[in-house]
């Protein structure tokens, strides 16, 4: 099952995407619910409610995709340094305020958040904050979408709480990340969370061994398997839910692989005119220009 949020004739809608990716079938829902994208559908499915009736299918080429969760209910949970090779490249960069001598690989998940307002759709522009930062980096990530909420979820049952997945680009102002020690500021600028192209239900893909790739202007920068995660999805859910109640629609970005701009010598930060494309097997791809 793929759920997309989109605009058709300048009106927001949400619907099922066909298996051949050629059409989308909108739900007959009130405007206030449609504006929230896939969130009301995830909540209904998580609580076994009946879904709204469907309208006539539309060609996917006739709609404009929005972020599947254009207005997340709260901050997006993110995980830092969660691939072995990336943790090492980041520690070597000199920008890692969390690294200690001999501590390149974290012993526990590093969790931070991005504000909901930084979410944008595939095709929308990543905006360089002129006069604020010129050290803007990309981070391709698999994102988990919670279905059934809960607190104190153990690893053995954690996957029962996963509704599905999407793609996130955890865009980062590296100088702000370093300067402010905590990462929230440098991660949360406007437009710093491209998301999409839609949500894919957990029964449609195996997130434990899917490939995450990123290109900047057709140059491949990142290419790694989620098999290389330091802390797997059940561990992340157990860690977060130990003291925080998770809710349907919560998003957990699971970390980025090796190959981010800061890892090159000299760093390959994003520049005006660049195009960032991220693909994850089983989901699809998003693409965003830099302005």
BAVO-495723 format. One record per residue: residue in three letters; x, y, z of N, C-alpha, C, O in turn. Coordinates in steps of 0.05 Angstrom, whole numbers, padded with zeros to 5 digits, always signed. Each point is the difference from the previous one (the first is absolute). Layout:
% residues N
ALAXYZXYZXYZXYZ;...
***
This chain:
% residues 291
UNK+00017-00024+00000-00017+00024+00000+00018+00025+00000+00018+00002+00016;UNK-00024+00016-00034+00014+00026-00001-00021+00022+00004-00020+00001-00014;UNK+00025+00017+00032-00018+00022+00005+00014+00026-00008+00022+00006+00011;UNK-00034+00010-00028+00012+00025-00010-00018+00023+00008-00024-00002+00001;UNK+00037+00024+00005-00014+00026+00003+00007+00016-00025+00023+00000-00009;UNK-00043+00014-00002+00005+00013-00025-00020+00023-00004-00020+00002+00014;UNK+00027+00015-00034-00018+00021-00009-00012-00007-00027+00014-00009-00018;UNK-00040+00012+00016-00013-00003-00026-00019+00023-00004-00018+00005+00017;UNK+00021+00009-00038-00015+00024-00005+00002+00019+00023-00020+00013+00009;UNK+00044-00011+00001+00008+00019+00022-00014-00007+00027+00000+00017+00018;UNK-00010-00041-00016-00013-00008+00025+00016-00024+00012+00009-00017-00015;UNK-00005+00017+00042+00014-00023+00012-00017-00025+00001-00024+00001+00005;UNK+00037-00023-00010-00014-00027+00001+00020-00020+00012+00024+00005+00002;UNK-00035-00028+00005+00016-00023+00009-00012-00025-00012-00025-00002-00001;UNK+00042-00017-00008-00012-00024-00012+00020-00022-00002+00024+00003+00006;UNK-00034-00026-00016+00017-00024-00005+00013+00003-00027-00012+00007-00020;UNK+00038-00014+00018+00014-00001-00025-00001-00028-00010+00004-00020+00015;UNK-00010+00017-00041-00002-00027-00012+00027-00014+00000+00021+00013+00001;UNK-00022-00040-00003+00024-00015+00001+00019+00006-00023+00024-00003+00002;UNK-00036+00010-00025+00017+00007-00023+00009+00029-00001+00013+00009-00018;UNK-00020+00006+00039+00008+00027+00004-00010+00019-00022+00012+00021-00006;UNK-00034-00029-00006-00011+00016-00022-00024+00017+00008-00007+00020-00014;UNK-00006-00026+00036-00024+00014+00008-00001+00002+00031+00014-00014+00014;UNK-00031+00033-00005-00005+00003+00028-00030+00003+00004-00013+00015-00014;UNK+00002-00029+00034-00029+00000+00006-00005+00016+00025+00006-00009+00022;UNK-00018+00033-00025-00005+00017+00024-00021-00011+00018-00018-00014-00008;UNK+00020+00021+00034-00021-00005+00019-00019+00024+00001+00008+00023-00004;UNK-00033-00029+00009-00020+00021+00004+00000+00008+00029-00012-00012+00017;UNK+00027+00034-00012+00005+00009+00027-00004+00030+00002+00002+00014-00020;UNK-00009-00004+00044-00002+00029+00004+00027+00013-00005+00021-00012+00003;UNK-00022+00038-00010+00024+00015-00007+00020+00000+00023+00024-00002-00004;UNK-00034+00005+00029+00018+00002+00023+00017-00026+00003+00023+00002+00007;UNK-00035-00025-00013+00015-00025+00001+00019-00002-00024+00022-00009+00003;UNK-00031+00016-00026+00017-00002-00024+00025+00018+00002+00021-00007-00009;UNK-00024+00029+00023+00023+00018+00003+00022-00013+00017+00023+00007-00003;UNK-00030-00027+00019+00020-00014+00017+00014-00023-00015+00016-00013+00012;UNK-00023+00009-00037+00013-00021-00015-00008-00027+00010-00023-00006+00005;UNK+00043-00012-00003-00005-00028+00006-00005-00005+00030-00008-00022+00007;UNK+00012+00043+00010-00003-00005+00029-00027-00011+00008-00001-00019+00015;UNK-00022+00030-00025-00026-00011+00009-00004-00029-00009-00012-00016+00014;UNK+00023+00009-00038-00002-00028-00009+00016-00019+00017-00009-00021+00007;UNK+00033+00029+00000+00017-00016+00018-00014-00004+00027-00001-00022+00011;UNK-00011+00043-00001-00015-00002+00026-00024-00019-00003-00004-00016+00018;UNK-00010+00018-00039-00023-00017-00004+00008-00030-00002-00012-00017+00012;UNK+00033+00012-00028+00009-00027-00003+00012-00011+00026-00004-00024+00006;UNK+00017+00041+00009+00012-00009+00025-00021-00008+00021+00005-00017+00017;UNK-00028+00030-00019-00022-00006+00019-00022-00017-00012-00022-00002+00011;UNK+00028-00010-00034-00019-00018-00014-00027+00014-00007-00020-00014+00000;UNK+00021+00039-00005-00024+00014-00009-00005-00004-00030+00019-00006-00015;UNK-00044+00009+00007-00006-00002-00028+00010+00024-00015-00003+00022+00009;UNK+00016-00027-00032+00011+00022-00016-00023+00015-00015-00021-00012-00005;UNK+00026+00037-00002-00020+00015-00015-00005-00012-00027+00018-00015-00010;UNK-00040+00020-00003-00005-00009-00027+00020+00012-00020+00011+00021+00006;UNK-00007-00035-00028+00019+00009-00020-00015+00015-00022-00023-00004-00006;UNK+00038+00023-00006-00009+00014-00024+00012-00012-00025+00015-00020+00002;UNK-00020+00031-00024+00011-00010-00025+00031+00003-00001+00011+00020+00009;UNK+00002-00040-00020+00029+00000-00002+00010+00022-00018-00014+00007-00020;UNK+00037+00004+00026+00012+00021-00016+00027-00009-00010+00014-00015+00014;UNK-00006+00023-00038+00028-00006-00009+00020+00013+00019-00003+00024+00007;UNK+00023-00039+00001+00020+00012+00018+00014+00024-00014+00008+00018+00014;UNK-00007-00019-00040+00013+00022-00015-00016+00026+00001+00010+00022-00006;UNK-00036-00024+00015-00017+00024+00000+00000+00014+00028-00013+00020+00003;UNK+00027-00032+00016-00001+00012+00027+00028+00010+00007+00020-00007-00012;UNK-00019+00024+00033+00026+00009+00011+00003-00011+00028-00016+00006+00017;UNK+00037-00021-00013+00004-00013+00026+00007+00020+00021+00017+00018-00004;UNK-00029-00021+00027+00008+00014+00024+00017-00019+00017+00002-00024-00006;UNK+00010+00034+00028+00012-00018+00019-00023-00018+00011-00022+00010+00005;UNK+00027-00036-00001-00022-00017+00009-00011+00008+00027-00023-00005+00006;UNK+00040+00017+00011-00008+00011+00026+00008+00029+00000+00020+00008+00012;UNK-00035+00009-00026+00008+00028-00004+00000+00016+00026+00014+00020+00003;UNK-00030-00029+00017-00001+00013+00026+00003-00022+00022-00020-00007+00012;UNK+00044-00003-00008+00004-00021+00021-00012+00010+00027+00001+00024+00006;UNK-00012-00042+00009-00013+00007+00025+00019+00012+00020-00009+00015+00018;UNK+00034-00021-00020+00021+00011+00018+00027-00003-00013+00002-00010-00023;UNK+00019+00017+00037+00027-00001-00011+00006-00028-00011-00010-00020+00010;UNK+00027+00019-00030+00009-00025-00012+00024-00010+00017+00019+00015+00004;UNK-00021-00040+00005+00022-00012+00015+00022-00008-00020-00006-00011-00021;UNK+00031+00017+00027+00022-00006-00018+00022-00014+00016+00003+00004+00024;UNK+00012-00020-00038+00022-00016+00012+00026+00008-00012+00003-00001-00025;UNK+00016+00010+00041+00027+00007-00010+00019-00023+00001-00001-00017+00017;UNK+00019+00017-00037+00023-00019+00000-00010-00029+00003+00008-00014+00019;UNK-00025+00005-00036-00012-00026+00003+00009-00020-00021-00011-00022-00002;UNK+00031+00029-00015+00013-00019-00018+00030+00001+00008+00011+00021+00005;UNK+00001-00045-00004+00028-00001+00010+00019+00018-00016+00015+00015+00012;UNK-00016-00017-00038+00019+00016-00016-00005+00030+00002+00018+00016+00001;UNK-00044-00008+00001-00006+00028+00002+00009+00011+00028+00010+00022+00002;UNK-00014-00038+00019+00008+00009+00026+00030+00006+00000+00009+00019+00013;UNK+00007-00035-00027+00029+00004-00001+00006+00024-00016+00018+00016+00007;UNK-00031-00012-00031+00006+00023-00016-00008+00026+00014+00014+00020-00003;UNK-00036-00020+00018-00008+00024+00014+00019+00006+00023+00006+00024+00005;UNK+00003-00044+00009+00019+00005+00022+00026+00012-00011+00012+00017+00014;UNK-00004-00026-00037+00025+00011-00012-00004+00029-00010+00020+00014-00004;UNK-00044-00006-00001-00005+00026-00013+00007+00024+00018+00005+00022-00011;UNK-00005-00026+00037+00005+00022+00018-00025+00015+00007+00001+00019+00016;UNK-00024-00026-00027-00025+00013+00005-00018-00015+00019-00022+00008+00005;UNK+00032-00030+00006-00016-00018+00016+00003+00008+00030+00019-00008+00013;UNK-00039+00023-00003+00002+00009+00028-00007-00023+00019+00004+00003+00024;UNK-00013-00026-00035-00007-00023+00018+00022-00020+00003-00001-00017+00017;UNK+00022+00020-00034+00022-00020+00000+00019+00006+00023+00007+00023+00006;UNK+00002-00045+00006+00021+00002+00020+00023-00018-00010-00004-00017-00018;UNK+00027+00019+00030+00022-00016-00008-00007-00030+00002-00007-00010+00021;UNK+00010-00003-00043-00007-00029-00001-00029-00006+00000-00008-00023+00001;UNK-00009+00044-00004-00029-00004+00002-00014+00006-00026-00023+00011+00000;UNK+00035-00017-00023-00012+00006-00025-00026-00015-00004-00019+00011-00012;UNK+00018-00036+00021-00025-00016-00002-00015+00003+00026+00009-00008+00021;UNK-00034+00019-00022-00014+00005+00025-00009-00025+00013-00005-00021-00012;UNK+00004+00022+00039-00009-00023+00015-00030-00002+00003-00011-00021+00005;UNK-00002+00044-00009-00029+00001+00001-00009+00018-00023+00015+00017-00009;UNK-00040-00020+00000-00010+00017-00022+00002+00030+00008-00007+00008+00022;UNK+00016+00008-00041+00001+00029+00003-00026+00011-00013-00004-00002-00024;UNK-00013+00013+00040-00026+00010-00010-00001+00030+00001+00007+00013+00020;UNK-00017-00001-00041-00006+00028-00001-00026+00003-00016-00011-00020-00009;UNK+00002+00045+00005-00025+00004-00014+00002+00023-00020+00017+00017+00002;UNK-00035-00018-00022-00003+00022-00019-00029+00011+00003-00019-00016+00005;UNK+00016+00042-00007-00027+00011+00003-00018-00008-00024+00010-00003-00022;UNK-00036-00001+00027-00018-00008-00022-00001+00019-00023-00004-00008-00023;UNK+00008+00034+00028-00002+00020-00021+00022-00001-00021-00002+00013-00020;UNK+00023-00030+00024+00021-00001-00020-00006-00021-00021+00016-00003-00019;UNK-00039-00011+00020-00007-00020-00019-00008+00013-00027-00016+00018+00000;UNK+00027-00029-00022-00008+00008-00027-00004-00025-00017+00009-00022+00008;UNK-00021+00025-00031-00006-00022-00018+00023-00005-00020+00018+00017-00003;UNK-00018-00040-00010+00018-00004-00022-00006+00021-00021-00024+00007-00005;UNK+00044+00004-00008-00003+00021-00019+00002+00028+00011+00007+00019-00015;UNK-00012-00016+00041+00002+00026+00012+00029+00007+00005+00017-00018+00001;UNK-00011+00044+00002+00028+00009+00002+00011-00001+00028-00014+00008+00019;UNK+00038-00018-00016+00015+00004+00025+00012+00028-00001+00016+00006-00019;UNK-00022+00010+00038+00008+00029-00001+00026+00004+00017+00001-00006+00023;UNK+00019+00017-00037+00025+00007+00014-00006+00026+00016-00008+00019-00012;UNK+00013-00019+00038-00005+00024+00016+00023+00020-00004+00019-00001+00015;UNK-00022+00019-00034+00021+00019-00007+00007+00017+00024-00017+00011+00014;UNK+00043-00010-00009+00010+00016+00023-00002-00014+00026+00008+00012+00021;UNK-00018-00036-00021-00004-00015+00025+00019-00024+00001+00014-00004+00020;UNK-00013-00011-00042+00018-00023-00001+00006-00006-00029-00018+00002-00018;UNK+00042-00010+00013+00008-00010-00027+00010-00028+00001+00011-00010-00020;UNK-00014-00004+00043+00009-00027+00004-00024-00019+00001-00004-00014+00020;UNK-00011+00013-00042-00025-00015-00001+00006-00028-00012+00011-00002-00021;UNK-00020-00019+00035+00006-00027-00007-00026-00016-00004-00021+00008+00010;UNK+00024-00030-00023-00023-00019-00006+00004-00025+00017+00023-00007+00008;UNK-00045-00007-00001+00002-00025+00014-00024-00017-00009-00023+00005+00009;UNK+00028-00026-00025-00022-00018-00009-00007-00019+00023+00018-00012+00012;UNK-00044+00009-00007-00008-00017+00023-00026-00015-00005-00019+00011-00012;UNK+00018-00035+00021-00025-00015+00003-00015+00010+00024+00012+00002+00022;UNK-00037+00005-00025-00016+00009+00023-00022-00020+00006-00014-00010-00018;UNK+00010+00005+00044-00020-00018+00010-00025+00016+00007+00003+00021+00013;UNK-00027-00030-00020-00024+00013+00008-00015-00019+00020-00006-00023-00007;UNK+00001+00033+00030-00014-00016+00021-00029-00003-00007-00013+00019-00009;UNK+00002-00043+00013-00028-00005-00003-00013-00001+00028-00011+00020+00009;UNK+00011-00043+00003-00011-00003+00027+00020+00013+00020+00023-00008+00001;UNK-00033+00027+00014+00017+00013+00020+00005-00016+00024-00008-00023+00002;UNK+00022+00035+00018+00005-00014+00025+00024+00011+00014+00015+00016-00010;UNK-00012-00026+00035+00023+00008+00017+00011-00026+00012-00014-00019+00005;UNK+00040+00019-00001+00013-00024+00011-00001-00023-00019-00003-00023+00009;UNK+00006+00028-00034-00001-00021-00021+00027-00015+00001+00021+00012-00002;UNK-00022-00038+00003+00025-00015-00001+00007-00008-00028-00017+00000-00018;UNK+00043-00007+00014+00010-00006-00027-00015-00023-00013-00005+00000-00024;UNK-00002-00019+00040-00013-00024-00011-00027+00006-00013-00008-00013-00019;UNK-00005+00034+00028-00027+00008-00011+00001+00025-00016-00021+00010-00010;UNK+00044+00002+00007+00002+00027-00011-00011+00002-00028-00013+00020-00007;UNK+00019-00040-00010-00009+00002-00028-00030-00001-00003-00011+00008-00021;UNK-00003-00017+00041-00029+00001-00001-00011+00028+00002-00023+00005-00006;UNK+00040+00014+00014-00007+00028+00002+00007+00017-00024-00004+00024+00000;UNK+00017-00037-00020+00008+00014-00024-00022-00001-00021-00008-00022-00008;UNK-00002+00045-00001-00019+00000-00022+00014-00003-00026-00008-00015-00018;UNK+00030+00030+00014+00014-00001-00025+00024+00018-00001+00012+00006+00021;UNK-00005+00003-00045+00025+00014-00005-00003+00022-00021-00018+00000-00016;UNK+00037+00018+00017+00003+00021-00020+00029+00008-00002+00017-00011+00015;UNK-00011+00030-00032+00027+00010-00004+00002+00028+00013-00019+00016-00002;UNK+00041-00011+00015+00005+00027+00012+00029+00008-00008+00018-00016+00000;UNK-00016+00042-00007+00027+00012-00003+00004+00018+00024-00012+00021+00003;UNK+00030-00030+00015+00006+00015+00025+00020+00022-00006+00023-00002+00008;UNK-00032+00022-00023+00018+00023-00008+00010+00013+00026-00015+00004+00019;UNK+00041+00004-00020+00014+00009+00024+00018+00024-00005+00014+00000-00020;UNK-00016+00020+00037+00020+00022+00000+00023-00009+00018-00003+00002+00025;UNK+00025-00011-00036+00021-00012+00015+00013+00020+00020+00007-00008+00023;UNK-00004+00033-00031+00013+00019+00018-00018+00005+00024+00010+00003+00023;UNK-00036-00002-00027-00018+00004+00023-00001-00025+00017-00002+00002+00025;UNK+00004-00025-00037+00000-00025+00015+00024-00001+00019-00002-00008+00023;UNK+00025+00018-00033+00024+00000+00016+00000+00022+00021+00008-00004+00023;UNK-00017+00027-00031+00001+00024+00017-00018-00003+00024+00008+00008+00022;UNK-00032-00019-00026-00019-00001+00022+00000-00026+00016-00016-00003+00018;UNK+00035-00015-00026+00004-00025+00015-00024-00019-00003+00003-00023-00009;UNK-00026+00031+00018-00024-00015-00006-00008+00004-00029+00006+00021-00012;UNK-00018-00042+00000-00003+00001-00030-00027+00012-00009-00003+00004-00024;UNK-00015+00001+00042-00027+00008-00008+00000+00025-00018-00015+00000-00020;UNK+00031+00020+00027-00001+00025-00015+00009-00004-00030-00014+00008-00018;UNK+00036-00021+00015+00011-00004-00027-00015-00019-00017+00004-00002-00025;UNK-00023-00013+00037-00016-00020-00015-00027+00010-00007-00014-00012-00016;UNK+00005+00035+00027-00028+00007-00001-00006+00025-00016-00022+00011+00002;UNK+00041-00001-00018-00006+00024-00016-00023-00007-00019-00006-00023-00006;UNK-00008+00044-00002-00022-00003-00020+00011-00016-00024+00022+00006-00010;UNK-00038-00024+00000+00004-00017-00024+00021-00022+00005+00008-00013-00019;UNK+00001+00009+00044+00022-00019+00005-00010-00029+00005+00015-00016+00011;UNK-00039+00009-00020-00009-00027+00003-00017-00009-00024-00024-00004+00002;UNK+00036+00002-00026-00015-00013-00022-00009-00028+00008+00015-00015+00011;UNK-00040+00009-00018-00013-00025+00008-00017-00011-00023-00013+00016-00014;UNK+00013-00042+00010-00018-00012-00020+00012-00024-00013+00018-00013+00011;UNK-00027+00006-00036-00022+00013-00013-00028-00006+00011-00019+00014-00005;UNK+00018-00036+00021-00025-00009+00013+00008-00018+00023+00023-00005+00005;UNK-00043-00005+00010+00005-00020+00020-00005-00028-00012-00018-00004-00016;UNK+00035-00014+00024-00002-00028-00009-00004-00018+00025+00015+00002+00019;UNK-00036-00018-00019-00006-00016+00023+00021-00022+00005+00014-00008-00019;UNK-00011+00000+00044+00021-00018+00008-00001-00027-00014+00020-00013-00003;UNK-00044+00005-00006-00002-00026-00013+00009+00001-00029+00001-00021-00013;UNK+00007+00044+00003+00008+00003-00028+00030-00001-00004+00009-00001-00022;UNK+00006+00002+00044+00029+00000-00003+00014-00010+00025-00012+00000+00022;UNK+00037-00009-00025+00016-00008+00023+00020+00021+00006+00021+00002-00012;UNK-00028+00015+00032+00017+00023+00007+00027-00009+00013+00018+00017+00002;UNK-00016-00041+00006+00025-00009+00013+00023-00004-00020+00023-00002+00008;UNK-00029+00000-00033+00021-00004-00020-00008+00013-00027-00001-00013-00021;UNK-00004+00039+00023-00005+00015-00024+00023+00019-00005+00015+00007+00018;UNK-00013+00002-00043+00023+00017-00008-00008+00029+00000-00021+00008-00009;UNK+00039+00009+00021-00004+00029+00001+00021+00013-00017+00024-00004+00004;UNK-00033+00020-00023+00019+00013-00019-00006+00030-00002-00022+00009+00004;UNK+00043+00006-00009-00002+00029-00004+00018+00010-00022+00024-00009-00001;UNK-00034+00026-00016+00016+00013-00021-00002+00030+00002-00021+00010+00008;UNK+00042+00004-00013+00000+00029-00003+00009+00006-00029+00023-00006-00007;UNK-00041+00017-00008+00006+00006-00029+00009-00025-00014+00019+00001-00016;UNK-00032-00024+00021+00005-00026-00013+00027-00012+00009+00007-00022-00010;UNK+00007+00034+00029+00023-00013+00012-00009-00016+00024-00010+00012+00019;UNK+00015-00038-00019-00009-00016+00023+00018+00006+00023+00025-00001-00001;UNK-00038+00009+00024+00015+00006+00024-00004-00021+00022+00018-00005+00015;UNK-00042-00006-00013-00006-00020+00021-00013-00025-00012-00016+00002-00019;UNK+00024-00025+00029-00011-00025-00010+00006-00021+00021+00023-00010+00002;UNK-00043+00003+00015+00005-00018+00022-00026-00015+00006-00022+00009-00008;UNK+00024-00031+00022-00022-00017+00007-00008+00006+00029+00018+00005+00017;UNK-00043-00006-00011-00009+00002+00028+00009-00023+00017-00003+00001+00025;UNK+00014-00022-00037+00013-00021+00016+00023+00011+00016+00009-00013+00020;UNK+00002+00036-00028+00023+00012+00014-00007+00019+00022+00017+00012+00012;UNK-00043-00010-00005-00008+00017+00023+00013-00010+00025+00002-00024+00005;UNK+00008+00043+00011+00011-00008+00027-00023-00008+00018+00002-00020+00014;UNK-00023+00036-00013-00023-00006+00017-00024-00004-00019-00008+00018-00015;UNK-00003-00042+00015-00021-00007-00018-00027+00013+00008-00001+00013+00021;UNK-00019-00016-00038-00025+00013+00005-00013-00008+00027-00009+00018+00014;UNK+00008-00044-00007-00011-00007+00026+00014+00014+00023-00012+00008+00020;UNK+00039-00006-00021+00015+00013+00021-00007+00029+00002-00003+00011+00022;UNK-00001+00003-00045-00007+00028+00000-00027+00004+00013-00005+00019+00016;UNK-00014-00036-00023-00027+00002+00011+00000-00005+00030-00013+00014+00015;UNK+00027-00035-00007+00002-00006+00029+00012+00024+00015-00009+00007+00021;UNK+00030+00005-00032+00014+00022+00013-00018+00024+00003-00003+00011+00021;UNK-00010-00003-00044-00017+00024+00001-00024-00004+00018-00008+00018+00015;UNK-00004-00042-00016-00025-00004+00015+00004-00006+00029-00020-00002+00015;UNK+00045-00001-00007+00004-00006+00029-00011+00022+00018-00011-00006+00021;UNK+00013+00031-00030-00010+00021+00016-00019+00019-00015-00011+00019+00013;UNK+00008-00023-00039-00017+00017-00017-00022-00017-00012+00006-00020-00012;UNK-00031+00028+00014-00021-00014-00013+00000+00006-00030-00001+00024-00008;UNK+00003-00044-00008-00001+00003-00029-00029+00000-00010-00016-00014+00012;UNK+00011+00029-00033-00027+00003-00010-00001-00007-00030+00021+00001-00013;UNK-00044-00010+00003-00002-00005-00029+00009+00025-00016-00008+00022+00006;UNK+00024-00027-00027+00010+00022-00016+00027+00011+00009+00011+00016-00015;UNK-00001-00024+00038+00026+00009+00008+00021-00010-00020-00003-00022-00011;UNK+00023+00038+00006+00020-00007-00020+00027-00002+00014+00008+00017+00016;UNK+00007-00039-00023+00027-00004+00011+00019-00003-00024-00001-00020-00014;UNK+00018+00040+00009+00020-00002-00020+00024-00015+00011+00011+00007+00020;UNK-00004-00029-00034+00018-00020+00013+00030+00005-00003+00016-00016+00009;UNK-00009+00038-00021+00029+00006-00003+00009-00002-00029-00014-00012-00017;UNK+00037+00024+00011+00010+00001-00027+00026-00016-00003+00015-00002+00018;UNK-00011-00009-00042+00025-00015-00005+00024+00018-00006-00003+00024-00001;UNK+00026-00037-00003+00024+00014-00007-00004+00014-00027-00015-00009-00017;UNK+00030+00032+00014-00001+00014-00026-00012+00027+00001-00004+00013-00021;UNK-00001-00002+00045-00011+00027+00002+00022+00020-00007+00024-00007-00001;UNK-00032+00032-00005+00019+00019-00010+00023+00006+00019+00022+00004-00009;UNK-00028-00004+00035+00021+00006+00020+00022-00021+00000+00022+00005+00010;UNK-00028-00028-00021+00020-00022+00001+00022+00002-00021+00019-00015+00001;UNK-00023+00033-00021+00020+00003-00021+00021+00021+00008-00005+00017+00018;UNK+00029-00018-00030+00021+00019+00004+00007+00013-00027+00012-00013-00017;UNK-00019+00039+00013-00015+00017+00018-00030-00009+00000-00008-00015-00017;UNK-00008+00025+00036-00028-00007+00001-00015+00007-00026+00006+00021-00012;UNK-00025-00037+00005-00017+00005-00024-00027+00009+00010-00020-00015-00001;UNK+00018+00040+00010-00026+00011+00008-00018+00006-00023+00010+00002-00023;UNK-00035-00001+00028-00019+00007-00021+00003+00029-00009+00007+00017+00016;UNK-00011-00013-00042+00003+00026-00012-00025+00007-00016-00015-00018-00008;UNK+00010+00044+00005-00022+00009-00017+00001-00013-00027+00021+00000-00013;UNK-00044-00011+00004-00002-00014-00025+00004-00030+00001-00006-00014-00019;UNK+00015+00004+00042+00002-00029+00003-00028-00013+00000-00020+00013+00007;UNK+00020-00039-00013-00025-00016+00002+00008-00025+00016+00018-00015-00007;UNK-00033+00010+00029+00005-00023+00017-00022-00021-00005-00024+00006+00001;UNK+00032-00030-00008-00019-00022-00005+00006-00023+00019+00023-00008+00002;UNK-00043-00002+00011+00002-00022+00019-00019-00022-00008-00023+00005-00005;UNK+00033-00030+00005-00017-00023-00007+00004-00021+00021+00023-00005+00009;UNK-00045-00008-00001+00001-00023+00018-00016-00022-00012-00023+00003-00007;UNK+00036-00026+00004-00014-00023-00012-00025-00007+00016+00000-00001+00024;UNK-00022-00003-00039-00026-00006+00012-00017+00024+00006-00024-00003+00005;UNK+00036+00027-00007-00016+00024+00004-00002+00017-00025-00022+00005-00010;UNK+00045+00002-00001+00000+00018-00024+00022+00020+00003+00021-00006+00011;UNK-00025+00031-00020+00020+00020+00002-00012+00028+00003-00023+00005-00008;UNK+00039+00013+00020-00007+00028+00001+00023+00015-00013+00023-00009-00001;UNK-00029+00033-00009+00020+00017-00013-00007+00029+00007-00022+00009-00003;UNK+00043+00006+00011-00004+00027+00009+00023+00018-00011+00023-00006+00004;UNK-00030+00029-00016+00020+00019-00008+00009+00017+00024-00014+00002+00019;UNK+00038+00010-00022+00010+00017+00021+00000+00029-00011+00011+00005-00022;UNK-00023+00013+00037-00001+00028-00009+00010+00019+00021+00000+00024-00003;
***
